[in-house]
Structure formats: C-alpha cells, structure tokens
C-alpha cells in the first residue's frame, strides 16, 4: 500500500512539470480525489506529448500501443513500474472508470502524429469530444458518479472549446511542423487550403479563418456555461476557465497568431483558476 501512495504522489509531482494548469486545478479539487484526477491528467499529458518526443509517426504509434496494451489488460513487463500507469490503473479500479473511453482517447490522439487536416468541424468536434471532453467527463465520474451523467452535455461543449483553445495556443508550433487543426471547411469558407494557410502570406484570409475558428470555439464555451453543472463535479471544469481569455487573445491577434504568444502569464492563470474554483464559474 505504501508503494501505491508513493506512486500517486509521484504522479502529482510529474503533472506539475507536464501540465501546470491541471496540476493547480488538482490542488483546488477535493483532497481525496486528487490522486485519481492527477492520474487522469498525467495520462492525458503523456499521450498528448508523444508527437513532441518522436520524429516519425511509427515510433509514436508504438508508444500509443504501449498504453493500449496496459488498458486492455496485456501490459508490458515494465508497465507497472511506470508511476502514471500504476496510478491510472488504481484510479480505474477505485472509481470504475470506463476503459473504452480511455482507449478512444488514445485512438483520437493518433491524429496528432500525422499532418492530416480535419475535413470539417464535425471531425474537429469528434476529436475534441474523445480527448478534452472525455477527460472532463472521466474527472466528473471520479468526483461524483451520480452527478456525472447530468454533466455530460456541459462536458461535451466545454471540452470542444478547451481543445480548440489549446489548438490556438499551439498554432505557431503546429505551423512549424506542417500541422493544421483548422478544418478544411473553415479554410474553404475564406478561400484558403492547407498549403496557403501554412504559407502564411494572405494575412486577411488567415485572420478570417482564425476568426471563424474562434467564434465556433466561443459558441461551444457559451453553451457549456449555460448548462447547470452540479457543485460536486465542478472541479472537473476548473481548467476550462482558462479557455475564454485564450480565445479572446487569439481573436485580437488574428494572423499574427502565427508568431505571437497568446498564453496569459502564469500568475494570471493561477488567479483565473482560483477565481473559477471560488465562484464555481468558468
């Protein structure tokens, strides 16, 4: 048992380095839920950063398969020595989390390993739903299984907005890699394609595409805000409070988003998270 507690503490410490905002959100959550939440968030951070760790898709797919094997009950010999893997399995067992949802998260993240483009906003929403929205819903199950079902629609919209805000934050990096997360139907609406967007010369059209993207993200955020989120599961939504400021900064930046850092300062983000936790409003 002492070894398991150590794994949980290690998982939270690792999250502090991998995803500081969700680490802080964990600290604002009920103490008895932090181990499971930090395991989920650390797992999310691990699969999200695989593209950063590999140069080719195949090694990335191998890393994804490692996590699939763990969740499907055929772990590799060293799997349980991984503190995140051990904490994740403990969270699944303790809170009866659906492994299928976690496997779908991995499957969706395969998209990140390649340079394909979403065909339309439905494809984008599907990706966001299986990643960010799923993470909010899994966290809600940890916090209150009985209230999590009430929460599904809000989690869906909030996750799409949150995922899109993340794409806006990472747009300079994605462009350097040759990745485009703005769907083709949004690009086509302003007369662009993937190559023209990456080339970055037509500032007016690029700004228009970013505006369409931001408005769509904001629409999902507003729908999430209109939903009634039970108090018991609100901690799962604390990280969503950072989404609105990012979208607003991206709209102001327009085509300059390719070179401009729109991330609010760490101090500002800490204040925003604390405010959301206190007011229960994101």
Secondary structure, 3 states (H helix, E strand, C coil): CHHHHHHHHHHHHHHHHHCHHHHHHHHCCCHHHHHHHHHHHHHHHHHHCHHHHCCCHHHHHHHHHHHHHHHCCCCCCCHHHCHHHHHHHHHHHHHCCCHHHHHHHHHHHHHHHCCCCCCCHHHHHHHHHHHHHHHHHHHHHHHCHHHHHHHHHHHHHHHHHHHHHHHHHCHHHHHHHCCCCCCHHHHHHCCCCHHHHHHCCCHHHHHHHHHHHHHHHHHHHHHHHHCCCCHHHHHHHHHHHHHHHHHHHHHHHHHHHHCCCCCCCHHHHHHHHHHHHHHCCC
